[in-house]
Amino acid sequence: SQQGEEDPQALSIQEGENATMNCSYKTSINNLQWYRQNSGRGLVHLILIRSNEREKHSGRLRVTLDTSKKSSSLLITASRAADTASYFCAALSSGTYKYIFGTGTRLKVLA
Amino acid sequence: GAGVSQSPSNKVTEKGKDVELRCDPISGHTALYWYRQSLGQGLEFLIYFQGNSAPDKSGLPSDRFSAERTGGSVSTLTIQRTQQEDSAVYLCASSGSSGFANEKLFFGSGTQLSVL
């Protein structure tokens, strides 16, 4: 399969808790990005981490990248009900234009 | 336009009919992607355009699928003789330049295709 893998497939937490989702990919990459999808339609870019970076922060988001393990994680701190959505990682294979998306994590934040 | 626009937003068709899905990327974006997403699944890469050229069409599922891009702008994805397994959301995305190293994708809202 050309898809990356994400876990967990689904995650349910209480408002205020942190949410962590993981992504694994198969090839060497240029960068890895995380996207959010509401209601199964358009995706919105959240954060990009380059292959030579190990950690990146943006607001309540923290992304880590371990190229030796071909894995990344997304941490959302102090979650809110509005964070309820599906989250996808997308890896840009080195030397190509092709973004390979993971299978996604469905996050539900309970108020 | 302000964002990536796709039309129609929903399309219901009968098995065996042809359909055309349209994507208007963000003005000036040279790269354009088509993805397919089946219910509850991840995104499946279909095709990429750089300008009007499609360097890699290997993601297209069968020869019933074709895509073109004209004027470095609008793209059309055509599915001939639709089958029920073609039912999915078809997503279009564009990005800014030919330097694909660190570009984020801007997605349209997708076309929900239902083949009866």
Interface residues (C-beta under 8 A of the other chain):
Chain A: Q2 Q3 G4 E6 N30 N31 Q33 Y35 G40 R41 G42 L43 V44 H45 L48 R50 F88 A90 L92 T96 Y97 K98 Y99 I100 F101 G102 T103 G104
Chain B: V4 A31 Y33 Y35 Q37 L39 Q41 G42 L43 E44 F45 Y48 Q50 P55 D56 G59 V89 L91 A93 F100 A101 N102 K104 L105 F106 F107 G108 S109 G110
